[in-house]
């Protein structure tokens, strides 16, 4: 159950009609300029943006804000074993405006951690398992003044949050393609729930339709 000392989590994604956020070859260019402007506008309204390490390794994004005036925010990367390159854009691009936090497990050597800290990265340890423990991590982020997080990760990161019932809002843009493929990345991956009644439920509160795209907005049912 979500605790009151967690940040507010907004899952943002664009997906195909058949629920894929990337093709089997990793192509995720689903949004048009109008949708991207809406995404960047949403980024101006949060304290942090969060992705998983696979997003960094695959796309090397800057995770910055375009089109709008803003004061910046935190870039948070979940990287349990601390493997993203030190030269990644998320580390090197405008760290004064977009400070970066990398969340790891207690299994990472402190000598390795120091290499990233010397680049100005803040390291947070959360859990001693194979993956970062979100239940331990989120209150730590909240204590840093991070009250709202925009989740823009892949299917596995999304599943980690859904599995623990940590998503408060969903903004989902449906793009006009069907790509298919068992190996194409779905909005939510992971092992999934065995029964519908075990899954968190969301209420639809807004629908926007324009030409070829539909944007659906949901809130978690209380």
N, C-alpha and C positions, 0 to 999 in steps of 0.2 A: 504494500500500500504506500502511496506517495505521502511523504511527510511534509509538514508545513514549512520546514526549513530547507526545502529544495528550491532551486530556481524554477521559474515558469518555462516550460519546454515547448517550443513550436517546431513541428516537423514540416519542412518545406521541400517540395519535390515536383518535378515534371515527369510524367510517365506517358507511355503509349496507351492506345486503347486497350491493349491486352496486358497492361500492368507492368511493362518493362521500363526501367530507368536507363538502360544501356543495352546495346546489341551484344551478341556473343563475342564480338571483337572489341567491345568497350566503347563504342561510339555513343556518346550521351548528348549529342547536339539536338535537343528536342525543343528548346525554347526559342521564340523569336524575340526581336528587340523589345517589343511591348511587354512581354512577360519578364524579360531580364530587367527592365526598368522597375517593374513592380517588385521583383526580388530585391533589387538594390535599395528601393524605398523601404522595404521591410527590414533590411539590414540596419538602416539608420535608427530603427526603433528598438533595438535590442542592445544588451550589454556585451554579448559575445556570440560568435559563430563557432559551431563545433563540427568537425569532420573526423573520420577515421584515417589511419595511416595509409590505407589503400588509395584513398582519394589523392593524397600527397604524392605517393609513388607513381600513380598512373597519370595524373594531370598536372602536377606541380603548380597548383593555383596560388595566386597571391592572397586570395580571400579578402579583398579590399572593397571599397565602396566607390562606385562611379555614379555620375549623373546628379548627385545631390550633395549639398553642404552637410558636413557632419564633424563630429569630434573624435571619430575612431571608436574602436572597441577591441576586446580581446579576441584573439584567434586561438581556439582550443583544439588540440589534436590528441586523440586517443591512440597511443602507440605503446602498447603494453611492454614490449621488449626494447624500445628506443632504437628504432632502425631507420627512421627517415634521414636522408642525407643532410649534413650540416649546411650545405649550400642551397637547400630548398628555399623557394621563394617565400614560404610562410615564415622562415627564419630571417632571411636577409632583406625583404622588401619593407621599407618604412616601419621599422620596429618601434619608433617613437610614437607613431599614430596607432599602430596595430600591434601591441605587445602580444607575444606568443606564450601560451602555456602548453606544455606537453605532459600528458598524464600517463604514468607508467606504473608497473607493479614493483613490489619490494625486491623482486628477483634481479633487477638491473644493478650492476656494480656502480658504486658511487664514483669511481674513476671515469666511467663512461658518461655519467650524468654531468660531471664537471665540464666536459668538452662543450656541452650544449649551454650550460650556464655562462660560460665565458663568452658566448655569442649573445647573451642577454635574455636567454629563454628561461622562464620559470618552470621548474619541474615539480610536479605533484605526484607523490606516491599514494596509491590507493589499492590496498589488497595485496595478498601474497600468492594468489592463484595464477593461472595461465593468462587471465585477462584482467584488465582494470575493473575493480568492483564499483559499479555505478552508485550503489547504495551508500558506500563510504565517500565516494568522490563528490557527489552533488552538494552535500552540506558544506564541504570545504570550499567549493566554488561560491556558494552563497555567502560564506563568511568573508570572502574577498570583495563583496559588493556586487557580485554578478547575479542579478535578479531575474534576468530574462535571457534565454539561450535559443538561438536559431540553429536547428539541427539540419545540416545539409550533407549528410553522409550517404553511404551506400546501403545496400540491403541488409548486410549483417549488423551494421551499427544501428539501423532502424529497428531491427529485431531485438537487439539488446535492450532498447528503451521500451518497446512494446511489451516484451516479455515481462518486464518489471513494472508495467503500468505507469510509466513515467512521462508519457506524452499528454500535454494539456490541450494543445491546438494542432490542427493539421491544415496546411494550405497545399492543395494538390491541383496542379494544372494538367489537364488531359490533352495531349498532343495528337494530331490527326494521322497517326501511323499505327500499323500493326507489324511487329518485327518477328514475333515468334522465337522459338529456340529454347531448348531446355537449359542451355548454358548462358543465355542472356540474363542479365541481372534484373531481378524483380524488385518492386518497391520495398518489400520486406522478405528477407531470406530466413536463415536459421532453421531450426527444427520444426517450428510451428506448434500451434495448439492442437490437442487431440479432439477437443470438443468446443463447439461454438460458445457454450455458456462460460467457458474458462477465459475467453478472449475479452479484452476491454472493448466497450462500446462507445461510439461517438455520435453526437447529434449534428446533423447538417444545419448550418445557420446562414449560409450565403452561397449563391450561385451567380457567377458572371459568365456570360456567353458573348463571344466576339468572333465573328467569321469562322475560323477553323479551330478555335481553342475554347475550352471550358475550364473555369477555375472553381473548385469546390472548397469551401471552408467548413471545418468541423471543430466542435469542442467536445472534450471528454464528458461523458455523462456522469453526473455526480451521484 
